Amino acid sequence: MKTNHPPSPDALLAFDALARHGSFTAAADSLGCAKSRVSQLVKQLELELGTVLVLRNTRRVALTEAGQRLAIHARQLREMLDRVRGDVGNVQDCVEGPLVISSASAFAQFLLVPILSELSNQYPGLEMQLQVENRLQDPVAEGLDFCVRTRNVYDDGLVAKPLGFMRETVYASPGYLAQAPRLEHPEDLCLHRVLYDSSKAPSETVEWALEKDGVYVRMPVRPVLSCNQYSPLVSGAVAGCGLALLPHYVANSFLATGQLVPVLPGWSHDCWPAFLVYPYRHPLPRKNEVFIQHVVPRLRALLAAEPQTA
């Protein structure tokens, strides 16, 4: 009985194999299935289309006029599916096309962008889109290939590769220290101007929590400038505005030029882990694998490095 439903792709591919090979046995061998399965699919096509497609006898199979016309469409379906396989395989294997990466602003500026530039030079077909976001993002919901996360990374649908730890220490410019009161212990912070990271958890008292050799102190500080980004804080410190708590990857280039120097040796603020996070999928596209292989070891080395000195 003829139906209005489109023919089954499996049935059309079985018919294509029959038309090409001329026998149910050969068609079944080419498809890797039983002869009875090919016969069943062809009979299904004849019922769906309401016409005889093949004439059978003990020696050979002949296509009817309707069968000859259908063979053209069945061949086109097979060729289209072959092209799909090739096109998808090329995307999977090629190191080109878009990659969307998210990172907090300071991490992007001081660590990630130079590494991405190096990767781009090696693979000019990559189209990397860097989104600078300080909020926690969901890579799946927001269409990200990768994001750098700190602290909270627990999600069954994500892979989190550890990159290392970030720790803040106190820095100042030589010019500021030359005219400022002594600074030998965290208790001396009350005498100093401070550049304060306002992204920290709010509290009634603005303070710095510092640790050295297992000894913890919390000292109220007097901010002359507050900001939720590292870049303005480091710029203010270089300009001699006051003391700043900074990760070494932010301060390093200024240490190397002598624009900043570390103070309160051995004392540091909070320490927290960083991860490269991405949605789980197997297998990964080749461009994603290349990104991981290039970026992860370099970020690990930079985060493990000791602060530079002038």
C-alpha positions in Angstrom: 0.0 0.0 0.0 1.4 3.3 -1.1 2.1 5.8 1.7 2.8 9.5 2.0 5.8 9.0 4.2 9.3 9.7 2.6 11.2 6.5 1.8 13.5 5.2 4.5 17.2 6.2 4.0 18.3 2.7 4.9 15.9 1.2 2.4 17.2 3.6 -0.3 20.8 2.7 0.4 19.9 -1.0 0.3 18.2 -0.5 -3.1 21.3 1.5 -4.4 23.5 -1.5 -3.4 21.2 -3.9 -5.2 21.1 -1.7 -8.3 24.9 -1.4 -8.4 25.7 -5.1 -7.7 22.8 -6.8 -9.5 22.1 -9.4 -6.8 20.8 -9.6 -3.3 23.7 -11.6 -2.1 26.3 -9.1 -3.5 24.3 -6.1 -2.1 24.2 -7.7 1.3 28.0 -8.4 1.2 28.7 -4.8 0.3 26.5 -3.5 3.2 27.7 -6.0 5.7 24.2 -7.4 6.5 22.1 -10.5 5.8 20.6 -11.1 2.3 17.2 -11.3 4.0 17.6 -7.8 5.3 18.2 -6.3 1.8 15.2 -8.2 0.5 13.0 -6.9 3.4 14.1 -3.3 2.8 13.4 -3.5 -1.0 10.0 -4.9 -0.3 9.4 -2.1 2.1 10.3 0.4 -0.6 7.9 -1.2 -3.0 5.1 -1.1 -0.5 5.8 2.6 0.4 6.0 3.7 -3.2 3.2 1.5 -4.5 5.1 0.1 -7.4 7.3 -2.9 -8.4 11.0 -1.9 -8.5 12.8 -5.1 -9.3 12.0 -8.3 -11.3 13.5 -11.3 -9.6 14.4 -14.8 -10.9 16.8 -17.4 -9.8 19.7 -16.0 -11.7 19.5 -12.2 -11.7 17.7 -9.1 -10.7 16.4 -6.6 -13.2 15.2 -3.1 -12.5 11.8 -2.0 -13.7 11.4 1.5 -15.2 10.3 2.8 -11.8 13.3 1.0 -10.3 15.7 2.7 -12.8 14.4 6.1 -11.9 14.6 5.4 -8.2 18.2 4.1 -8.6 19.2 7.6 -9.7 17.9 9.1 -6.4 19.3 6.3 -4.3 22.7 6.9 -5.8 22.5 10.6 -5.2 21.6 9.9 -1.5 24.7 7.6 -1.1 27.0 10.2 -2.7 25.6 13.0 -0.5 26.1 10.9 2.6 29.7 10.2 1.5 30.3 13.9 1.1 28.9 14.5 4.6 31.3 12.0 6.0 34.2 13.7 4.3 33.2 17.2 5.2 32.7 16.3 8.9 35.9 14.4 9.0 37.8 17.4 7.6 36.3 19.7 10.3 37.3 17.1 12.9 40.9 16.8 11.6 41.8 20.3 10.6 43.4 22.9 12.8 41.4 25.8 11.5 38.1 27.6 12.1 36.6 29.3 15.2 37.6 28.8 18.8 35.8 30.7 21.6 37.8 31.3 24.8 36.8 33.2 27.9 39.1 34.5 30.7 39.2 37.1 33.4 40.7 40.4 32.2 44.1 40.3 33.9 44.7 36.7 33.1 43.9 37.4 29.5 46.1 40.5 29.3 49.2 39.3 31.1 49.2 35.6 30.3 46.8 34.3 27.7 47.0 36.8 24.9 50.8 36.3 24.2 50.3 32.5 24.2 47.3 32.8 21.8 49.4 35.0 19.5 52.1 32.4 19.4 49.4 29.7 18.6 47.9 31.9 15.9 51.3 32.3 14.2 51.7 28.5 14.1 48.1 27.9 12.8 46.9 30.9 10.8 43.7 29.1 10.0 42.5 29.4 13.6 39.9 32.1 14.3 40.2 32.7 18.1 37.6 34.8 19.8 38.6 35.9 23.3 35.8 37.0 25.6 37.0 38.9 28.7 34.7 38.2 31.5 35.3 38.3 35.3 32.0 36.5 36.1 31.7 32.7 36.4 30.6 31.3 33.0 29.0 28.0 31.9 30.9 26.9 28.7 28.0 24.7 27.5 25.2 27.3 28.0 27.3 30.1 26.6 28.8 28.3 23.6 32.5 28.5 24.8 35.1 26.0 23.7 37.4 26.9 26.6 37.4 29.1 29.6 39.8 29.8 32.5 38.2 29.4 35.8 39.4 29.8 39.4 38.1 28.0 42.5 34.7 26.7 41.5 35.0 24.2 38.6 32.9 21.2 39.8 30.5 20.1 37.0 30.0 16.6 35.7 29.7 17.8 32.2 33.0 19.7 32.2 36.7 18.8 32.0 38.9 20.8 34.2 42.7 20.8 33.6 44.7 22.3 36.5 47.0 25.1 35.5 48.5 26.0 38.8 48.0 28.4 41.7 47.8 32.2 41.9 49.0 34.0 44.9 48.9 37.8 45.7 51.9 39.6 47.3 52.5 43.2 48.1 54.3 45.5 45.6 55.1 49.2 45.5 57.2 51.6 43.4 60.6 52.6 44.6 59.4 56.2 44.5 56.6 55.5 46.8 58.8 53.6 49.3 61.4 56.4 49.3 58.9 58.9 50.9 56.6 56.4 52.8 56.9 55.3 56.4 58.7 52.1 57.2 57.2 48.9 56.2 58.7 45.9 57.9 55.6 44.0 59.2 51.9 43.9 58.2 51.1 45.9 61.3 52.8 48.9 59.5 50.1 48.8 56.8 48.0 51.2 58.8 50.6 53.9 58.0 50.4 53.4 54.2 48.2 54.3 51.3 46.7 51.2 49.6 45.3 50.3 46.2 42.4 48.0 47.0 40.9 45.2 44.9 37.1 45.8 45.3 36.3 42.5 43.7 37.1 40.8 47.0 34.2 39.7 49.2 32.6 42.8 50.8 32.9 43.2 54.5 32.3 45.9 57.0 36.1 46.4 57.4 38.4 46.9 54.4 41.4 44.8 55.2 44.2 42.7 53.9 44.6 39.1 55.1 48.2 38.0 54.9 50.1 34.8 55.8 53.7 33.8 56.4 55.0 30.5 57.6 51.6 29.5 59.0 51.0 32.9 60.8 47.9 34.7 59.7 47.1 38.4 60.3 44.3 40.6 59.2 45.0 44.3 59.0 42.6 47.1 58.2 43.9 49.2 55.3 43.2 52.7 54.0 42.4 52.6 50.3 43.2 55.7 48.2 42.0 53.9 45.1 39.7 50.9 44.8 39.0 49.0 41.6 37.8 45.5 40.6 40.5 45.1 38.0 44.2 44.5 38.3 45.3 46.7 35.5 44.4 50.0 37.1 45.8 48.8 40.4 49.2 48.0 38.9 49.2 51.3 37.0 48.5 53.1 40.3 51.3 51.3 42.0 53.8 52.1 39.3 52.7 55.7 39.5 53.6 55.8 43.2 50.0 56.0 44.4 50.4 53.3 47.1 50.8 49.6 47.9 49.0 46.9 45.8 48.3 43.2 46.3 49.1 41.6 42.9 49.7 38.2 41.4 53.3 37.8 40.2 52.1 37.3 36.6 50.7 40.9 36.7 53.7 42.4 38.5 56.5 40.6 36.7 57.1 42.9 33.7 57.2 45.9 36.1 59.6 44.1 38.4 62.0 43.4 35.6 62.2 47.1 34.7 62.5 48.2 38.3 59.2 50.1 38.3 57.9 47.9 41.1 59.6 46.0 44.0 58.2 43.4 46.4 57.6 44.4 50.0 56.9 42.4 53.1 59.0 39.5 52.0 57.3 36.1 52.6 53.9 37.5 53.4 51.2 36.8 50.8 47.4 37.0 50.4 45.0 34.3 49.3 46.2 31.4 47.1 43.7 29.8 44.7 43.9 27.3 41.8 43.3 28.0 38.1 41.8 25.6 35.6 41.3 25.3 31.9 37.7 24.2 31.6 35.8 22.9 28.6 32.8 20.7 27.8 33.4 17.0 27.7 33.3 15.4 24.3 35.0 12.4 22.7 36.7 12.6 20.3 37.8 16.2 20.6 38.2 18.1 17.3 41.9 18.3 16.3 41.9 22.1 16.7 40.8 21.7 20.3 43.5 19.2 21.0 46.1 21.5 19.5 44.8 24.4 21.7 45.1 22.3 24.9 48.6 20.9 24.0 49.9 24.4 23.3 48.2 26.4 26.0 48.2 24.2 29.1 52.0 23.6 29.5 52.8 27.2 28.9 50.3 28.5 31.4 51.5 25.9 34.0 55.1 27.1 33.5 54.1 30.8 33.9 52.1 30.2 37.0 54.8 28.1 38.6 57.5 30.7 37.8 59.0 32.7 40.6 58.5 36.5 40.5 61.2 38.3 38.5 63.5 40.8 40.0 65.1 43.9 38.4 
